């Protein structure tokens, strides 16, 4: 049997470190993509319709906010 050299490369460890660095770079790139996609989606968004549910800034609500600022 051969005795393992103390300086021999551990290929599994190197592969793990390389894969970890690759995944980290992929996560960094993926973190920037939602911002780009959101910007593109805003450009293509259709005009609001009256059937939309949820909060809408209407003229009387805007007037109320103006009174609250002063």
C-alpha positions as CSV (number, residue, x, y, z in Angstrom):
1,X,0.0,0.0,0.0
2,X,1.1,3.5,-0.8
3,X,1.4,6.0,2.0
4,X,-0.6,9.2,1.4
5,X,1.6,12.1,0.8
6,X,0.8,14.9,3.3
7,X,0.9,17.4,0.4
8,X,-1.3,15.5,-2.0
9,X,-4.3,17.3,-3.4
10,X,-7.7,16.5,-2.0
11,X,-9.7,16.6,-5.2
12,X,-13.0,16.3,-3.4
13,X,-12.2,19.4,-1.3
14,X,-11.1,21.4,-4.3
15,X,-14.3,20.4,-6.2
16,X,-16.4,21.5,-3.2
17,X,-14.7,24.9,-3.0
18,X,-15.0,25.5,-6.7
19,X,-18.7,24.5,-6.7
20,X,-19.3,26.7,-3.7
21,X,-17.6,29.7,-5.4
22,X,-19.7,29.1,-8.6
23,X,-22.9,28.9,-6.6
24,X,-22.0,32.1,-4.8
25,X,-21.4,33.9,-8.1
26,X,-24.7,32.6,-9.4
27,X,-26.6,33.9,-6.3
28,X,-25.0,37.3,-6.8
29,X,-26.1,37.5,-10.4
30,X,-29.6,36.2,-9.6
31,X,-30.0,38.8,-6.8
32,X,-29.6,41.6,-9.5
33,X,-32.0,40.1,-12.0
34,X,-35.3,40.7,-10.1
35,X,-34.6,44.5,-10.2
36,X,-34.1,44.3,-14.0
37,X,-37.2,42.2,-14.4
38,X,-39.3,44.6,-12.2
39,X,-38.2,47.6,-14.3
40,X,-39.1,45.8,-17.5
41,X,-42.5,44.8,-16.1
42,X,-43.3,48.4,-15.1
43,X,-42.7,49.5,-18.6
44,X,-45.1,47.0,-20.0
45,X,-47.8,47.3,-17.3
46,X,-51.3,48.2,-18.7
47,X,-53.1,51.3,-17.4
48,X,-55.1,50.8,-14.2
49,X,-58.7,49.9,-14.5
50,X,-61.6,50.6,-12.2
51,X,-62.0,46.9,-11.6
52,X,-58.6,46.7,-9.9
53,X,-58.9,45.8,-6.2
54,X,-56.8,47.3,-3.4
55,X,-55.5,50.7,-2.7
56,X,-55.8,53.4,-5.3
57,X,-54.8,57.0,-5.0
58,X,-57.8,59.0,-6.0
59,X,-58.2,62.8,-6.1
60,X,-60.1,63.0,-2.8
61,X,-57.4,60.9,-1.0
62,X,-54.6,63.0,-2.5
63,X,-56.4,66.1,-1.2
64,X,-56.6,64.5,2.2
65,X,-52.9,63.8,2.2
66,X,-52.2,67.5,1.2
67,X,-54.1,68.7,4.3
68,X,-52.2,66.3,6.5
69,X,-48.8,67.6,5.4
70,X,-49.3,71.2,6.6
